[in-house]
Amino acid sequence: MERSLHAIGGAVSRESPEAFAQAYDEHVWNVYGFFGYRLGSREEVEDLTQLTFERALRAWGRFDERRANVRTWLLVIAHNLLVDHYRSKAAARHDPIPSGEAGDNILGQAEPLDQRLGLSPELETALNALDGRERELLALRFGGDLTGREIAELTGLSLANVQQILSRALRKLRSELESTAKAEPAETPH
């Protein structure tokens, strides 16, 4: 007989829609937050969050809580989707449409949408100053709400290495934010 999602009580089977719905409700913001730290577009974050749960639903019957908890399992799926996303973006790069083409008038009439995720421009700039690994670990820690140990298991790094990278990344982030804050008063006219 299959193990239940809940080790104690076992009232809800892993294959039941209620168990998946519960996993979604409990972890959707962890997945969304992970993508939010990694991507600059709300549309991309929402799309990849949706894809994560679509893949998870298809694989739900194969989920094994002995190997990882649900949140970690979902973030592994999210991480793999992010890697695929970056690969497809790199492969799909092409020259921009030259001006004067047929669609310019239609596109020019639309007002730009605010596609930011609610992060301040200063925080977005500071996050972009970090290298990929630092930003990924911050995304897992603060966006995905994983512990250092869970991040170490997910990434294959030692716990000490995860803690060191997070500490260094937070110092860099603080330094970037402080330098931005110091520069702002000097730039405003009196």
C-alpha positions as CSV (number, residue, x, y, z in Angstrom):
1,M,0.0,0.0,0.0
2,E,1.3,3.5,-0.8
3,R,2.5,5.7,2.0
4,S,0.4,8.7,2.7
5,L,1.6,12.3,2.4
6,H,1.3,12.7,6.1
7,A,3.4,10.2,8.0
8,I,1.3,10.4,11.1
9,G,-2.5,10.0,10.6
10,G,-2.2,9.3,6.9
11,A,-5.7,10.4,6.1
12,V,-4.8,11.8,2.7
13,S,-3.1,9.7,0.1
14,R,-0.4,11.2,-2.2
15,E,-2.6,10.5,-5.2
16,S,-5.6,12.4,-3.9
17,P,-6.5,15.8,-5.3
18,E,-6.8,17.1,-1.8
19,A,-3.2,16.3,-1.0
20,F,-1.9,18.1,-4.1
21,A,-4.2,21.1,-3.4
22,Q,-2.9,21.3,0.1
23,A,0.7,21.2,-1.2
24,Y,-0.1,23.9,-3.7
25,D,-1.7,26.1,-1.0
26,E,1.2,25.7,1.4
27,H,4.0,26.2,-1.1
28,V,2.9,28.3,-4.1
29,W,4.4,31.5,-2.5
30,N,7.7,29.7,-1.9
31,V,7.9,28.8,-5.6
32,Y,6.8,32.3,-6.6
33,G,9.3,33.9,-4.3
34,F,12.1,31.7,-5.7
35,F,11.4,32.9,-9.2
36,G,10.8,36.4,-8.0
37,Y,14.5,36.6,-6.8
38,R,15.7,35.2,-10.1
39,L,13.6,36.9,-12.8
40,G,12.7,40.5,-13.4
41,S,9.3,40.0,-15.0
42,R,6.1,39.3,-13.1
43,E,4.8,37.5,-16.3
44,E,7.8,35.1,-16.3
45,V,7.5,34.5,-12.6
46,E,3.8,33.6,-12.9
47,D,4.3,31.5,-16.0
48,L,7.2,29.5,-14.4
49,T,5.3,29.1,-11.1
50,Q,2.3,27.7,-13.0
51,L,4.6,25.3,-15.0
52,T,6.2,24.1,-11.8
53,F,2.8,23.0,-10.4
54,E,1.8,21.5,-13.7
55,R,4.9,19.3,-13.7
56,A,4.4,18.5,-10.0
57,L,0.9,17.5,-10.6
58,R,1.9,15.1,-13.5
59,A,4.6,13.6,-11.2
60,W,2.6,13.7,-8.0
61,G,2.1,9.9,-7.8
62,R,5.9,9.4,-7.9
63,F,6.7,11.9,-5.1
64,D,8.6,10.2,-2.3
65,E,8.6,12.0,1.0
66,R,11.5,9.8,2.2
67,R,13.8,11.6,-0.3
68,A,12.6,15.2,0.2
69,N,9.8,17.2,1.7
70,V,7.2,18.7,-0.6
71,R,8.6,22.2,-0.6
72,T,12.1,21.0,-1.5
73,W,10.7,18.7,-4.2
74,L,8.8,21.6,-5.7
75,L,11.8,23.9,-5.6
76,V,13.9,21.2,-7.4
77,I,11.3,21.2,-10.1
78,A,11.3,25.1,-10.1
79,H,15.1,25.1,-10.3
80,N,15.1,22.7,-13.3
81,L,12.5,24.9,-15.0
82,L,14.6,28.0,-14.4
83,V,17.6,26.3,-16.0
84,D,15.5,25.3,-19.0
85,H,14.1,28.8,-19.2
86,Y,17.6,30.4,-19.3
87,R,18.7,27.9,-21.9
88,S,15.7,28.6,-24.1
89,K,16.2,32.3,-23.8
90,A,19.8,32.0,-24.8
91,A,18.9,29.8,-27.8
92,A,16.0,32.1,-28.9
93,R,18.0,35.4,-28.9
94,H,17.7,37.3,-32.1
95,D,18.0,40.8,-33.4
96,P,15.2,43.2,-32.4
97,I,12.6,44.2,-35.0
98,P,13.8,47.2,-37.0
99,S,11.8,50.4,-36.6
100,G,9.4,51.1,-39.4
101,E,8.0,47.6,-39.6
102,A,4.2,47.0,-39.8
103,G,3.6,46.4,-36.1
104,D,5.2,49.6,-34.8
105,N,2.1,51.7,-34.8
106,I,0.0,49.2,-32.9
107,L,2.8,48.5,-30.4
108,G,3.6,52.2,-30.0
109,Q,0.0,52.9,-29.0
110,A,0.0,50.6,-26.0
111,E,1.0,52.0,-22.6
112,P,3.8,50.0,-21.0
113,L,2.7,47.7,-18.2
114,D,4.5,47.7,-14.9
115,Q,6.2,44.3,-15.1
116,R,8.3,44.6,-11.9
117,L,7.6,42.2,-9.1
118,G,7.2,44.8,-6.4
119,L,10.9,44.9,-5.6
120,S,12.3,48.4,-5.3
121,P,14.5,49.5,-8.2
122,E,17.4,49.7,-5.7
123,L,16.9,46.1,-4.5
124,E,16.6,44.9,-8.1
125,T,19.9,46.7,-9.0
126,A,21.6,45.3,-5.9
127,L,20.5,41.7,-6.7
128,N,21.7,42.1,-10.2
129,A,25.2,42.9,-8.8
130,L,25.4,39.5,-7.3
131,D,26.8,36.5,-9.2
132,G,24.5,33.7,-10.3
133,R,25.2,31.3,-7.4
134,E,24.8,34.0,-4.8
135,R,21.5,35.1,-6.2
136,E,20.3,31.5,-6.5
137,L,21.1,30.7,-2.9
138,L,19.3,34.0,-1.8
139,A,16.3,33.0,-3.9
140,L,16.2,29.6,-2.3
141,R,16.7,31.0,1.2
142,F,14.4,34.0,1.1
143,G,12.2,33.4,-1.9
144,G,11.8,29.7,-1.4
145,D,12.0,29.9,2.4
146,L,14.4,26.9,2.6
147,T,16.8,26.3,5.5
148,G,20.5,26.2,5.0
149,R,20.5,22.4,5.3
150,E,17.7,22.1,2.7
151,I,19.7,24.3,0.3
152,A,22.8,22.2,0.9
153,E,20.8,19.0,0.0
154,L,19.3,20.6,-3.0
155,T,22.5,22.1,-4.4
156,G,25.0,19.4,-3.4
157,L,27.0,22.0,-1.4
158,S,28.1,21.6,2.1
159,L,26.1,23.4,4.8
160,A,29.2,25.5,5.7
161,N,29.6,26.5,2.1
162,V,25.9,27.5,1.8
163,Q,26.2,29.6,4.9
164,Q,29.4,31.2,3.7
165,I,27.9,32.1,0.3
166,L,24.7,33.4,1.9
167,S,26.7,35.5,4.3
168,R,28.9,36.9,1.6
169,A,25.9,37.6,-0.6
170,L,24.1,39.4,2.1
171,R,27.2,41.6,2.8
172,K,27.4,42.4,-0.9
173,L,23.7,43.2,-1.0
174,R,23.9,45.5,2.0
175,S,27.0,47.2,0.6
176,E,25.2,47.8,-2.7
177,L,22.1,49.1,-1.0
178,E,24.1,51.4,1.3
179,S,26.1,52.9,-1.6
180,T,22.9,53.5,-3.5
181,A,21.4,55.2,-0.5
182,K,24.5,57.4,0.0
183,A,24.5,58.3,-3.7
184,E,20.8,59.4,-3.8
185,P,21.1,62.6,-1.6
186,A,24.1,63.8,-3.7
187,E,22.2,63.4,-6.9
188,T,19.1,65.5,-5.8
189,P,19.4,69.3,-6.5
190,H,19.1,71.7,-3.6
